[in-house]
Amino acid sequence: SLVNTHFQENAFTRTPITIGHRGNPGVAPENTIESFQAAYDNGGDVFELDVECTSDGVIVVLHDGTLTRTTTYTGSTSIRKMTWAEAKKYYVLDKNGNSTGKPIPTLKEVLDWAKGKDIKLFVEFKDNSTTCVKGTMNDILDRGMSQQVDIISFDTTALKLAREVIPGISTGYLNGNDVTGSTYSLALKLFEARITPAQREWSTVNCGSYSNQVTNLAVQVATDRGMTMWPWTYAYSNTSAAFFDCPDGITTDNMEVMKDMVKTVHAKDFAMIPGQTYNGGALTSETYGNTLTAVPANSTIASVIAGDSVKVENGKLVAV
């Protein structure tokens, strides 16, 4: 009844975690430290990255199986058939297709950059081989970062192997199948296919958001069963819709659009005598980009804290 009585229409009762897909590729080249720094500056809570493995066992941060699309390399040789010495000769391209003068980063470099920051990393295996999985987990283990990293994969065998190296590490099962459903019962039926593999691997549910495959109804089905849902990847134009779906986490290429959005409101104790009007000072909003702003006294936020001792009168909070 509190929600129905006091909350404004479309008020959010869940604060989604924001996840920078390959960092912040809307601002800087994907899967680079510059991209992760941009996502960090724009208020990202988590950064997703992809790992591959060179022929000599170096874990690198790369989405594709080759360097062709994202670097100055013009051939077609798989990264898995290149040594690290060979791979680092080629430089990442900027948004205009020009060389940045920097090779793709190794996982060790990204972990060293992230360690100690108030962020988490979602590390996705593009190479699900034992060499890549164990190498990745050992890089994480060597830095004592098992609480700062989650492992995600479409391959449940890779998730299982990751947990063997670091027991208890958080894992997410990626599955792109439709979970929409036009009714609660249908959404549940579609969701059933996700529950078994996710629970078997002690994983969260990470599903594709494309083609409107995630809805508020699908999120409700998951929430009612005590499971979290982390859809990927929302396009720039669909970011607002993502918040209304109310998932636990929102993965986006465009973290820059989140920066000025209010993430939470902080309150401190204050006193009012009967008849007195609240004039502000007790509430502070904080954006995803960590900017703090005093909430105006006539803000609609006042209706959230209305109760037996106060009322909202002409948009203002008044003591009764």
N, C-alpha and C positions, 0 to 999 in steps of 0.2 A: 504493500500500500504506500510506503514511503516513495518508491519510484513513481507510481502512478499519480500520487498527490503533488509531489514537489518538484520533480524533474521536468525540465523543459522538453518539448518534442525534439527527438533526435539527439538527446544528450547521451554521451558515451559513458557507459559504466565499466568499461574495460580499457586499459591503456595498452594498445598493441606495441610490441617490440618492433623497432624498425631495423631492417636488414639490408645492407648495401650489397647488391648483386655484383660480384666481382669488384667491389669497392663502390666507386661513384663514376661509372663510365659516361654519364651525361656531362661530366666535367673534365675528367682525365682518363688516359688510356687504361682500359680494363686490366685487372689483375696485376697492378703495379703498386708500389708503395705510395706513389703520388695519388693514385686512385683511392687507396685506403685512407690516406691523410685527408683527402677531400671529403670522404664520407664521414670521417671523424669530426672534421670541422663543421659539417652540416648536421650534426646531431645523431648520427647512426649509433645504434646500440650494439649491433652485430655486423660483421663483414663476412660475406661468403666468398670463398676462393676455391679454385680448382687445382688439383695437383696431378702431375705427370712425373715420369721417372726416366732419366737418361740411361744410356746403355751401361754407364759405369756407376749407376746407383745413386745419382744426385737427384733429390726431390726438388722439382721446379714448379713454379706457379704458372699454370698455362691451361686454358680451356680446351683448345683444339689439339688434335693429335700431331699437328705440324706447326711450324713457326710462320707459315706462309701468309696468313691473313693479318697477323698482328705485328710482324717485324719486317726488317729489310730483306729477309731471306725470300728467295723467289723459287726455290726448288720444291720438291714434294716428299722429301725423306722424313719419315716419322721421327719425332723427338726421341722415341725409344731406341732408335738406331743411331742416334748421335751421342757422342760424349759431351760432357759439360764444357770441355775446352772448345769443342766445335760449336755448340749452341750459343755460347756467350759472345761469339764473334758477330752476331747479328743483333741489331738494335730495335727496340720497340718503336712503333710508329705513333706519332701524335694524332689528334683528331683531324688534322689536315693532310695526313699521309706522309709527313716529314719525319725523318729520324730524330729520336730524342737523344741519341748517343749513349743510351743505356740498354743493357741486355735485360731479358726477362729476369725477375728475381728468383732466388732459391727460396724454398720454404723456410730455411733457417733465418734468412734475412727478414722475412715478413714476421716470423715469430719474435725475433729480437726487437723489431720495431713495436710490436703490439704488447710485449710483456710489460705488465704493471699498469697499463692503461685501463680505464674503466670501460672496457669493451669485451666482447667475446668474438671468437672466430668460428664460422661454420666451414669446415674443410671437406670438400667433396672429392672423392676418388674418381678421376677420369681413367686412370690406370688401376684396375682392380687386382693386379698381380700381387703375389706374396711379397715380392721385392719392394714394390711401391708402398703397400700397406704397412709392412713392418718398418720400412725406412721412415715413413711419415710418423708413425707412432713413436719411434725412437727419437726423432727430432723433437717431438712434443715432450716426451718423457725426460730427455736430457735437460730441458729447460724448466722442468717442474710446472708445466702449464696445462696439466690434465683437467684442471677446474676452469680453465679459460677457453677451452676448445671443445666444440661438438663435432662429431664425425657424421657426415651424411653421404648416402650412396643409393643408387638404384639396385645395387648388388648386395643381397643379404649375407652372402658368404664373406664379403669384404667387411661388413659390419661385425660379423661374428669374430673374424680374425683380429680386427681392431680391438675388440674387448678382451681377447686373449692376451694381447700385449699390455693393455692398460685396463684391467678389470674395473667395471663401474663407470667408464667414461660414457658421457651422454652421446646417444646415437639417434639419427633421424632417417627413416625409410622414405625414399623418394618414389612417388607413384603418380603418374600423370593422368590416370583414368577419371572419368566423369563422376562427381559425387553430388551433383546438383539436386535433382529430384523436385518435382512440383508440389509434393506433399511431404510431411514428416516421415511417413511410412516408406515412401519411395526413396527419400534421401538416406534413410537407415539401411534399406536394402542395398543401395549402391555403395554405402560406406562399409558394409560387412566385409567386402573383399579386402579392405585396407586393415581392418582390425586384427585379423589373425597374423599376417606377416609382421606387422608393427609390434604387436605384443610379444610374439615369439622372439623377436630380436631386441626386446626391451627398448623400443624406439618410439619417438614421436611420429606423428603423421604429417608428412611433408608432401603436399599435393600441388599439381599444376593449377594455376589460376586462369590460364588462357581460355578463351571462348566461354567466359562466364561459368567455368566449371566449379567455382566455389561460391556459395551463397551463404547468407545469414542462417538459412535453414540447415545447411550442411554443417556449419560451425556449431549450431545448437545440438545436433545429433552427437557430435564428438564431445562437446562439453558435458552433456547429460551422462556420458559414459566415462567421465573422468579423463578424457584424452585431449591432448593439445593438438592444434592444427596450425601448420606453418606453410601457407601457400606461396608459390613462386610462379612467375615473376611478373609484377604488375607494371604495365606500361605507364608512361607519363600521364596519359589522358584518363587512366582508370584509378589513379591514386585515391581520389575522394571516395569512389565506390568501394575500394578496399577497406576503408575505415568503417563503412556502414555494414560490411560483412562481419565485422568484429572478430577476426581471427586472433590468435595469440601473437602471431608475428606477421609482418608485411614485408615481403622482399621486393625491392624496387631498383631499377637502374638509375633513378633520378632522386637521390637522397636530398638534393638541393631544394626540392619543393617541400620537404618536411621541416626545414630549418626554423621557419617562423611560426609553425603550428604550435598551439598550446598543448603541452604534454600532460601537465598536472597542475594542481592548485595547492599551494601551501597556506595553512591557516594558523594563526596564533590566538591565544585567549584574549578576549576583550569583554568589557562590561558596559551595559546600557541600563539606564533607569526607565521606568514606564513613560511612554510618550516620546522618548528620545529617538532620533533618527540616526541610523548608522552612517557615518561619514567617511568610511574607508579606513585603510591602514592595517586591517587584520588579515587580508587575503592578498597573496602574491601568486601570479601565474608564472610558470616556467615553460619555455618552449623546448622543442627537441634540440635546438641549438644552444640550450642552457642560458638563454636570456631571461632575466627576472624583471617582472613589471608589476607594479601595484594595480590591483583590480579596482576599477572605478566603483564608487559607492552605489551607483544606479545600475550596475551590471545585473544581467539576468541570473548571475551566479547566486545572487541573494536568495532566490527562490529555493535553492537546494538546501540551505540551512534553516529555512523557516520551520517553526514548530509551535508548541503550545505557548512559548514565552515571547515569540515575535510573530510579526505578520509582514506581508509584502503589500505596500500601499503606494500606488502610483510608481511602481518600479523600484521603490526604496524599502529597506528593511527597518521596521519600526518596532520598538519594545512595547509589549502590552502588560 
